[in-house]
Amino acid sequence: MSTDPHSTMGCTIDDSVETAADVVVFGSGAAGLAAAVTAAAAGCTVQLFEKAAAVGGTTAKSGGVYWVPDNHLMRERGIDDPQARAVAYMARVSAPDRYSSEEPLLGLTAWEHDLLTGYYGLASEAVQFLDDIGALRSTIEMALRFPDYHMNLPEQGGVYGRALCPADEQNRPGNGGDLIAQLTAAATRSGVAITTRHAFTDLVVEDGRVAGAVVRDLENGPQFRVRARLGVVLAVGGFTHHPEHRSRHLPARVWGGCAAGGNTGDALHPLAALDIPLHNMDCAWWDQVAIEHTLAGTTETRAGMWVAPGDSSLIVDLAGHRVVNEKLFYSDRAKVHIGPGSPELLVLLFDERTQQLFSMEQFAYPLALPGESTTHLVSGESWEQLSANLDVRLRSLRAATGGARLSGDFGSNLAATIARFNLSASAGVDAEHGRGTEPIEVFFTGEPRAGGGPNPVMAPLSADGPFHAVLVGLGTLDTKGGPRTTVDGQVLGVGGVPVDGLYAAGNCAASPSNDGYWAAGATIGPALAFGYGAGRHLAARRATDNNVPAQGVTS
């Protein structure tokens, strides 16, 4: 926290440089841009700073899906999605150990219940508002076949249509890059001043309220203050790529993840300086990653392993045994690495058929794309040769893995595991791990291919090589811990009292989903909704504050 006008966190501030705006936003993913566009649409002057060289953050790397119950496109099609059922679904997934349909708060804390209940209405309002002002066109076409991650829960109700996507002018679904392009264009049209390569470093507090922030120019070096007449919105992402924060807060070793490389927990120290309580710091949007992608000077990966790709593939431990349903959706599957005695490393195995038939699927990581480096793959013409090559690879990685090796009976155990898997695949029933029981498993695998079995996500592994392996470990899409906020994005300080002038949205704020994951888009949906909530609250503040003149960004 900066109260000294000349220094912050040991670094000098350049007093000759200072900017001001009604609203100052840090981060240009879905949360930051939604806040900026919403505030600017109401006449607020907005300055947005992005740490990276390009806008978009993790959202730009994503599939661009945003999960919005009872959205306006569902209502247009007559799809019923009542609040009680949607909130019950979110509650059960978010707090499975506490959920009770008989209790008024469903077993949740008051804060959790307030945010989940508020999200139900706010998310729908946000996407309709952004559509109405031409900031984000949405399509429901893919959502009508995109299942939630827990369709078998009775609270889910068999509902489709919540997983919206950005749409082009022909209503074709786009991705995260398209979502960012639309929001950025809207921000520019509405006068938002966007500056890249500038990082948030501290908050400026005056007379008990957050009056601005300290920014570092990453190209030229100096720090300077930016004044926020109405408030500061933090949307800087989580701490996936900060090793000390990972080791301090997360419950197991995290090798890295597909969050934007600048997601290093920039909000944590300034919030701690204000004694703002942090929540859900041990939670993340979990995934698995190819560990060798995190050992080459960066922990940022191209993607995460949404599903064990293909149908003739399986995951084993270093003793050669299956330990998980390989098609379980990514966040729950990745939890196999968490808890006492859990494996730090696992091995994804697949045959050449899967590599050839599935490598171009949207969710095929870590299969190698055409032209992409294959150095993370270990291959062999037989299972025996693959096992030997895996052992050599592990020996070469012993400094990074702590000396992990295959067990002495890996080869014989693997042979028995493959024989059992092939019988199950031929029969179409996975008695060991229930593979293929949730609709999302089929959706993520893709269309059935020739040579598959009666279960669309299982096929016997080929009798002939080559065969391939990837060493996988725990990763994240990003973390999701931080300060609690109101539905309007206001940061809650000591005693649950909002901190005047301070807002947070996205992965730098505590998620009411805790360690659960409702569906695809459960990250971007809340980012859009709570970013919109913050922008709306700031706009209302401007309308009622006679001391805030309408003026442009100054320097």
Residue pairs with C-beta under 8 A, 6 or more apart in sequence:
1 202
1 203
1 205
1 270
1 273
1 274
2 8
2 9
2 13
2 202
2 203
2 204
2 205
2 214
2 225
3 204
3 205
3 206
5 13
5 15
6 12
6 13
6 15
7 13
8 201
8 202
8 214
8 223
9 201
9 202
9 269
11 201
11 216
11 223
12 222
12 223
13 214
13 222
13 223
13 224
13 225
14 222
14 223
14 224
17 222
17 224
17 555
18 224
18 225
18 226
18 227
18 555
19 47
19 224
19 226
19 227
19 553
19 554
19 555
20 212
20 226
20 227
20 228
20 229
20 553
20 554
21 44
21 45
21 46
21 47
21 193
21 226
21 227
21 228
21 229
21 553
22 39
22 44
22 45
22 46
22 228
22 229
22 230
22 538
22 542
22 548
23 35
23 36
23 39
23 40
23 44
23 45
23 46
23 47
23 228
23 230
23 231
23 232
23 233
23 535
23 538
24 46
24 47
24 48
24 49
24 212
24 213
24 226
24 227
24 228
24 231
24 232
24 233
25 32
25 35
25 36
25 46
25 47
25 48
25 49
25 232
25 233
25 235
26 32
26 48
26 49
26 50
26 51
26 200
26 213
26 232
26 233
26 234
26 235
26 236
26 266
27 50
27 51
27 57
27 200
27 234
27 235
27 236
27 237
27 506
27 508
28 48
28 50
28 55
28 56
28 57
28 180
28 184
28 194
28 196
28 235
29 56
29 57
29 58
29 59
29 60
29 180
29 235
29 237
29 260
29 506
29 527
30 59
30 66
30 179
30 180
30 183
30 506
30 524
30 527
30 528
30 531
31 235
31 505
31 506
31 507
31 527
31 528
31 530
31 531
32 48
32 50
32 57
32 233
32 235
32 505
32 506
32 531
33 48
33 55
33 180
33 183
33 184
33 187
33 531
34 126
34 130
34 183
34 505
34 527
34 528
34 529
34 531
34 532
34 535
35 233
35 235
35 489
35 503
35 505
35 531
35 532
35 534
35 535
35 538
36 46
36 48
36 187
36 192
36 233
36 535
37 130
37 133
37 135
37 183
37 186
37 187
37 190
37 192
37 535
38 126
38 129
38 130
38 531
38 532
38 534
38 535
38 536
38 539
39 46
39 230
39 534
39 535
39 536
39 538
39 539
39 542
40 46
40 187
40 190
40 191
40 192
40 535
41 133
41 135
41 190
41 535
41 539
42 535
42 536
42 539
42 542
42 543
43 539
43 542
43 550
44 230
44 538
44 539
44 542
45 191
45 550
45 551
45 552
45 553
46 187
46 190
46 191
46 192
46 193
47 192
47 193
47 195
47 226
47 553
48 187
48 192
48 193
48 194
48 195
49 195
49 198
49 199
49 200
49 215
49 226
50 57
50 194
50 195
50 196
50 197
50 198
51 196
51 197
51 198
51 199
51 200
51 218
51 236
51 262
51 266
52 196
52 197
52 260
52 261
52 262
53 196
53 197
54 60
54 196
55 180
55 184
55 194
55 196
56 176
56 177
56 180
56 184
56 260
57 237
57 260
57 262
57 263
58 237
58 258
58 259
58 260
58 263
58 477
58 478
58 507
59 176
59 179
59 180
59 524
59 527
60 176
60 177
60 179
60 180
60 260
61 176
61 258
61 260
61 303
62 175
62 176
62 477
62 523
62 524
63 165
63 175
63 176
63 362
63 520
64 165
64 166
64 173
64 174
64 175
64 176
64 177
64 178
64 179
64 524
65 142
65 146
65 163
65 164
65 165
65 520
65 521
65 524
66 123
66 127
66 138
66 163
66 164
66 165
66 179
66 521
66 524
66 525
66 527
66 528
67 123
67 148
67 162
67 163
67 164
67 518
67 519
67 520
67 521
67 522
67 524
67 525
68 123
68 124
68 126
68 127
68 162
68 164
68 521
68 525
68 529
69 81
69 86
69 120
69 123
69 124
69 159
69 162
70 81
70 82
70 83
70 86
70 120
70 121
70 124
71 123
71 124
71 127
71 128
71 138
71 140
71 161
71 162
71 164
72 124
72 127
72 128
72 131
73 138
73 139
73 140
73 143
73 161
73 164
74 81
74 140
74 161
74 162
77 140
77 161
79 159
79 160
79 161
81 157
81 159
81 161
81 162
83 117
83 120
83 121
85 155
85 157
85 159
86 120
86 159
87 106
87 113
87 116
87 117
87 120
88 101
88 106
88 155
89 148
89 150
89 153
89 155
89 156
89 157
89 518
90 116
90 119
90 512
90 513
90 518
91 99
91 106
91 107
91 108
91 112
91 113
91 116
91 155
92 99
92 106
92 150
92 153
92 155
93 149
93 150
93 153
93 513
93 516
93 517
93 518
94 108
94 112
94 116
94 512
94 513
94 514
94 516
94 518
95 106
95 107
95 108
95 112
95 514
95 516
96 516
98 107
98 108
99 106
99 107
99 108
100 106
100 107
101 155
105 112
105 113
106 113
108 116
111 484
111 492
111 496
111 512
112 512
112 514
114 486
114 487
115 485
115 487
115 512
116 512
118 487
118 533
119 487
119 512
119 525
119 526
119 529
119 530
122 487
122 529
122 530
122 532
122 533
123 525
123 526
123 528
123 529
125 532
126 528
126 529
126 531
126 532
126 533
127 136
127 138
127 164
127 528
129 532
130 136
130 138
130 183
130 186
130 528
130 532
131 137
131 138
133 186
134 186
135 182
135 183
135 186
135 187
136 166
136 179
136 182
136 183
136 186
136 528
137 166
137 167
137 168
137 169
137 171
137 182
138 164
138 165
138 166
138 167
139 164
139 165
139 166
139 167
139 171
139 172
139 173
140 161
140 164
141 165
141 171
141 173
142 163
142 165
142 173
143 160
143 161
143 162
143 163
143 164
143 165
144 160
144 161
145 160
145 443
146 160
146 163
146 443
146 520
147 160
147 438
147 439
147 440
147 443
147 519
148 156
148 159
148 162
148 163
148 440
148 518
148 519
148 520
149 329
149 331
149 332
149 438
149 440
149 517
149 518
149 519
149 520
150 156
150 438
150 518
150 519
151 158
151 438
151 439
151 440
152 437
152 438
162 519
162 521
163 519
163 520
163 521
164 521
165 173
165 174
165 175
166 173
166 174
166 175
166 178
166 179
166 182
167 173
167 174
168 174
168 178
176 524
179 524
184 194
187 194
188 194
191 552
193 553
197 217
197 218
197 219
198 215
198 216
198 217
198 218
199 215
199 216
199 218
199 262
199 266
200 213
200 214
200 215
200 234
200 236
200 266
200 267
200 270
201 213
201 214
201 215
201 216
201 223
201 266
201 270
202 213
202 214
202 270
202 273
203 210
203 212
203 213
203 214
203 232
203 270
203 273
203 274
203 502
204 210
204 211
204 212
204 213
204 214
204 225
204 227
205 211
205 274
208 500
209 499
209 500
209 501
210 228
210 231
210 232
210 499
210 500
210 501
210 502
211 227
211 228
211 501
212 225
212 226
212 227
212 228
212 232
213 225
213 226
213 228
213 232
214 223
214 224
214 225
214 226
215 223
215 224
215 225
215 226
216 222
216 223
217 223
217 224
228 501
229 548
230 501
230 538
230 541
230 542
230 545
230 548
231 501
231 502
231 503
231 534
231 538
231 541
232 501
232 502
232 503
233 489
233 503
233 504
233 505
233 531
233 534
233 535
233 538
234 267
234 491
234 502
234 503
234 504
234 505
234 508
234 509
235 504
235 505
235 506
235 508
235 527
235 531
236 263
236 266
236 267
236 506
236 508
237 259
237 260
237 262
237 263
237 478
237 506
237 507
237 508
238 259
238 263
238 265
238 284
238 476
238 478
238 479
238 480
238 481
238 482
238 507
238 508
239 245
239 246
239 249
239 263
239 264
239 265
239 268
239 479
240 246
240 254
240 256
240 257
240 259
240 263
240 284
240 299
240 476
240 478
240 479
241 256
241 257
241 259
241 261
241 262
241 263
241 264
241 298
241 299
241 300
242 264
242 265
243 299
245 264
245 265
245 268
245 479
246 254
249 281
249 282
249 479
249 481
250 282
250 284
250 479
251 282
251 338
251 339
252 337
252 338
252 339
252 342
252 344
252 474
253 337
253 344
253 473
253 474
254 284
254 474
254 475
254 476
255 289
255 291
255 294
255 299
255 473
255 474
255 475
256 289
256 293
256 294
256 298
256 299
256 300
256 301
256 475
257 287
257 289
257 299
257 300
257 301
257 304
257 475
257 476
257 477
257 478
258 287
258 289
258 300
258 301
258 302
258 303
258 304
258 475
258 477
259 300
259 476
259 477
259 478
259 479
259 507
260 300
261 298
261 300
263 478
263 479
263 507
265 479
265 508
266 508
267 482
267 504
267 508
268 278
268 482
271 278
271 482
271 483
271 491
272 278
274 493
274 499
275 493
275 494
276 483
276 491
276 492
276 493
276 494
276 499
277 483
277 484
277 492
277 493
277 494
278 481
278 482
278 483
278 510
279 481
279 482
279 483
279 484
279 510
280 480
280 481
280 482
280 510
280 511
280 514
280 515
281 479
281 481
281 482
282 481
282 515
283 479
283 480
283 481
283 511
283 514
283 515
284 476
284 477
284 478
284 479
284 480
284 481
284 515
285 331
285 476
285 477
285 478
285 479
285 480
285 507
285 517
285 522
285 523
286 330
286 331
286 332
286 334
286 335
286 338
286 474
286 475
286 476
286 477
286 517
287 304
287 305
287 306
287 330
287 331
287 334
287 475
287 476
287 477
288 304
288 305
288 330
288 333
288 334
288 337
288 346
288 472
288 473
288 474
288 475
289 301
289 304
289 305
289 366
289 472
289 473
289 474
289 475
290 301
290 305
290 365
290 366
290 376
290 470
290 471
290 472
291 345
291 397
291 400
291 401
291 471
291 472
291 473
292 375
292 376
292 397
292 470
292 471
293 301
293 302
293 366
293 376
294 301
294 475
295 397
295 400
301 365
301 475
302 365
303 365
303 366
304 330
304 365
304 475
304 476
304 477
305 330
305 348
305 365
305 366
305 472
305 475
306 329
306 330
306 363
306 365
306 444
307 326
307 327
307 329
307 330
307 363
307 441
307 444
307 445
308 314
308 315
308 326
308 327
308 348
308 350
309 350
309 354
309 358
309 359
309 361
309 363
309 364
309 365
309 366
309 367
309 445
310 350
310 353
310 354
310 355
310 357
310 358
310 364
310 367
310 445
310 459
311 354
311 358
311 425
311 445
311 448
311 449
311 452
311 453
311 456
311 457
311 458
311 459
312 350
312 351
312 353
312 354
312 425
312 451
312 459
312 460
312 461
312 462
313 326
313 348
313 349
313 350
313 351
313 354
313 461
314 322
314 326
314 348
314 349
314 350
314 417
314 418
314 421
314 461
315 322
315 323
315 324
315 326
315 346
315 347
315 348
315 349
315 472
316 322
316 323
316 346
316 347
316 349
316 414
316 417
317 323
317 343
317 346
317 347
318 343
318 345
318 346
318 347
318 404
318 405
318 406
318 407
318 410
319 406
319 407
319 409
319 410
319 413
320 406
320 407
320 409
320 410
320 411
320 412
320 413
320 414
320 416
320 417
321 413
321 417
322 417
322 421
322 432
322 433
323 336
323 343
323 346
324 333
324 336
324 346
324 433
325 333
325 430
325 433
325 434
325 435
325 441
326 333
326 433
326 435
327 435
327 436
327 438
327 441
327 444
327 445
327 457
328 438
328 441
329 438
329 440
329 441
329 444
329 517
331 517
332 517
334 474
334 475
336 342
336 343
336 346
337 343
337 344
337 346
337 473
337 474
338 474
344 401
344 402
344 404
344 473
344 474
345 401
345 404
345 471
345 472
345 473
346 471
346 472
346 473
347 390
347 469
347 470
347 471
347 472
348 366
348 469
348 470
348 471
348 472
349 386
349 414
349 461
349 467
349 468
349 469
350 367
350 461
350 467
350 468
350 469
351 461
351 462
351 465
351 466
351 467
351 468
352 462
352 465
352 466
352 467
352 468
353 449
353 451
353 459
353 462
354 367
355 367
355 368
355 468
357 449
357 450
358 364
358 367
358 446
358 449
359 367
359 368
359 369
359 370
360 369
360 370
361 445
361 446
362 446
363 444
363 445
363 446
366 376
366 470
366 472
368 374
368 376
368 377
376 470
376 471
377 468
377 469
377 470
378 386
378 389
378 390
378 393
378 468
378 469
378 470
378 471
379 386
379 389
379 466
379 467
379 468
379 469
380 386
380 387
380 388
380 389
380 465
380 466
380 467
381 465
381 466
381 467
382 465
382 467
383 411
383 414
383 415
383 418
383 465
383 467
384 411
385 465
386 465
386 467
386 468
386 469
387 406
387 410
387 411
387 414
390 406
390 469
390 471
391 405
391 406
391 410
393 471
394 401
394 404
394 405
394 406
394 471
395 405
397 404
397 471
398 404
398 405
407 413
418 461
420 432
421 458
421 460
421 461
422 460
422 461
424 430
424 431
424 432
424 435
424 458
425 453
425 455
425 458
425 459
425 460
425 461
426 453
426 460
427 453
427 454
428 436
428 453
428 454
428 455
428 458
429 455
430 436
430 455
430 458
435 441
435 455
435 457
435 458
436 442
436 455
436 456
436 457
436 458
441 457
442 456
442 457
445 456
445 457
448 456
449 459
451 459
452 458
452 459
453 459
453 460
461 467
477 523
478 507
478 523
479 507
480 507
480 510
480 511
480 513
480 523
481 510
481 511
482 504
482 507
482 508
482 509
482 510
483 491
483 492
483 493
483 504
483 509
483 510
484 491
484 492
484 496
484 509
484 510
485 491
485 492
485 503
485 504
485 505
485 509
485 510
485 530
486 492
486 498
486 533
487 530
487 533
488 503
488 533
488 534
488 536
488 537
489 503
489 504
489 505
489 509
489 530
489 531
489 533
489 534
489 537
490 498
490 499
490 502
490 503
490 534
490 537
491 498
491 499
491 502
491 503
491 504
491 509
492 498
492 499
493 499
503 534
503 537
503 538
504 534
505 526
505 527
505 530
505 531
505 533
505 534
506 526
506 527
506 530
506 531
507 523
507 527
509 530
511 526
513 522
513 526
541 548
542 548
